[in-house]
Amino acid sequence: MTVSSGVPSVGEADRALIMRQLGRPPRGLRAVAARDSAGEPTVVQTNPRLEDGTPFPTLYYLTSPRLVSLVSTLESEGLMREMTDRLAEDPELAQRYRRAHESYLAERDAIEPLGTDVSAGGMPDRVKCLHVHVAHALAVGPGINPFGDEALDLLRQRRPDDSSPV
């Protein structure tokens, strides 16, 4: 379903499900960016500004409670610190991460420029929120966000018989 501007609209069923997933009404909801194998939303795309005009630089937001929990476990294990440390040690990885940041900014700015180089999740200098990186990787597919891809691969290794998107 799309609106006349070509932007996918979010149907009432998806909106209600996302609200249940989050436990609150979604803010700045623009589109469902990724779904699980059952067709339920796992990632939403948000508008660069909230309804009241407040800048909201996080373009992709993880909504699946199950994935949020799994990613929180990775965070609690110190994975973000390890990833950040690797940025200083691996120039190629740092460059790939910078390209993910630039891609994120370009995609967000194509919707509405915010006039800032702040993206999300600590990009491009550190890994601050692994949830953002997983959401980004699920929304845009593999090969763009190295840390989102890496986290998803780790979750797949831990749960090889799971039919979810991880």
DASULHU-V616688 format. One record per residue. RES is the residue in three letters. D_FIRST is the distance of its C-alpha to the first C-alpha in Angstrom with 2 decimals. Layout:
# DASULHU-V616688
RES;D_FIRST + RES;D_FIRST
This chain:
# DASULHU-V616688
MET;0.00 + THR;3.81 + VAL;7.03 + SER;10.03 + SER;11.57 + GLY;9.35 + VAL;8.87 + PRO;5.93 + SER;5.96 + VAL;7.55 + GLY;7.60 + GLU;11.22 + ALA;12.29 + ASP;11.57 + ARG;13.15 + ALA;16.06 + LEU;16.59 + ILE;16.71 + MET;19.11 + ARG;21.23 + GLN;21.31 + LEU;22.51 + GLY;24.63 + ARG;23.49 + PRO;20.56 + PRO;18.73 + ARG;19.81 + GLY;17.90 + LEU;14.64 + ARG;12.26 + ALA;10.11 + VAL;10.96 + ALA;13.21 + ALA;14.86 + ARG;15.12 + ASP;18.36 + SER;19.53 + ALA;18.52 + GLY;14.83 + GLU;15.47 + PRO;14.71 + THR;17.82 + VAL;17.03 + VAL;15.04 + GLN;15.07 + THR;16.71 + ASN;17.46 + PRO;20.98 + ARG;22.14 + LEU;21.83 + GLU;21.33 + ASP;25.13 + GLY;25.33 + THR;26.82 + PRO;26.23 + PHE;24.32 + PRO;24.96 + THR;23.35 + LEU;20.10 + TYR;19.40 + TYR;20.31 + LEU;21.20 + THR;20.13 + SER;21.49 + PRO;24.87 + ARG;26.38 + LEU;25.63 + VAL;26.74 + SER;29.95 + LEU;30.57 + VAL;30.15 + SER;32.37 + THR;35.00 + LEU;34.96 + GLU;35.39 + SER;38.25 + GLU;39.95 + GLY;40.30 + LEU;37.90 + MET;36.76 + ARG;40.42 + GLU;41.09 + MET;38.16 + THR;39.33 + ASP;42.87 + ARG;41.78 + LEU;40.34 + ALA;43.93 + GLU;45.33 + ASP;42.93 + PRO;42.33 + GLU;39.92 + LEU;37.74 + ALA;37.98 + GLN;36.86 + ARG;33.84 + TYR;32.93 + ARG;33.43 + ARG;31.10 + ALA;28.40 + HIS;29.09 + GLU;28.94 + SER;25.64 + TYR;24.18 + LEU;25.63 + ALA;24.41 + GLU;20.79 + ARG;21.06 + ASP;23.09 + ALA;20.64 + ILE;18.31 + GLU;21.36 + PRO;24.94 + LEU;26.86 + GLY;30.20 + THR;31.08 + ASP;31.55 + VAL;30.74 + SER;27.92 + ALA;27.79 + GLY;29.74 + GLY;33.00 + MET;32.09 + PRO;34.09 + ASP;37.38 + ARG;36.88 + VAL;34.61 + LYS;34.03 + CYS;30.96 + LEU;30.14 + HIS;26.96 + VAL;25.49 + HIS;26.63 + VAL;25.22 + ALA;21.79 + HIS;22.06 + ALA;23.22 + LEU;20.47 + ALA;17.76 + VAL;19.46 + GLY;21.43 + PRO;25.20 + GLY;27.68 + ILE;26.52 + ASN;27.69 + PRO;30.98 + PHE;31.40 + GLY;27.92 + ASP;28.55 + GLU;32.03 + ALA;31.02 + LEU;28.50 + ASP;31.27 + LEU;33.68 + LEU;31.48 + ARG;31.05 + GLN;34.85 + ARG;35.47 + ARG;33.15 + PRO;33.37 + ASP;32.61 + ASP;29.45 + SER;26.19 + SER;24.02 + PRO;22.63 + VAL;26.11
